[in-house]
Amino acid sequence: MRIQADTERCVGAGMCALTAPDLFDQSDEDGTVVLLPDGPRGPDADAAAREAVERCPSGALTLTDRPS
């Protein structure tokens, strides 16, 4: 699974970082989403990523089936 983040669409709500702090952070400059490159892999991480995508109020996060 591959996570994609559209920082132009992100409103900095932080739901991603609150939901999956091992996968996401927020920029110190403007609060937009930051993907953590060394985040965990596996079923638990995939479930956390899906939940973060569902909770994102701006729809800035998407998932694809392609490996990262």
N, C-alpha and C positions, 0 to 999 in steps of 0.2 A: 504494500500500500504506500502511496506517495501523498504527502500533504502539500497543498499549495496555498499560499496566502497572498491576497491582493492588498498591499499596503495602501494603495490609493483609495480603496473602498472601506478600509478599516476605520472605525470611529474611536478606537482606543478604549472600549468598554472594559476590556480585560477579562472577559468570561473565559477565553481560551486559557490564559495563564492561571486562572483560579481553578478551572476544571482539570487541566492537564499540565501542571507546572514542570513536569519532566520533559514536555514536548514544546512548550511555548513560554515566551517571556514577552515583555513590553519594552519598547525603545525608551531610553532615558530622555531622548529629545522631544518626542511627540506622543508617546504612549501607544504607538501602533504595534501590531503583532510582530514578534521576532520568532522565527522557527529555530529551535535549538538543534544543531546538526548532529550532536552526539546523544540525542535522546534515545530512550529504550526502544527495543523492537519486540515484536511478538504479539500474541492475542490480547494481552492486557493493554499494551500500548495502542493497539488498533481500536479497542473498545473506548479508550480514553479519547483518542483522536475523533472518533465518530461522535461522541458526546459533545466535545468542544465545537465541532462543526454545527451540530444541532442547536447549540446554545448561542452561537455567534449572532448578535442582533443585526449586524450589517451584511451578513452573508459573504464575508471576505475570505472564508476558508472553504476549500474544496478538497475532496479525496478522489484519487484515482486508483485503479487496481494495479497500475505499473509499480514495480519495485523502485525504491529510491536509490 
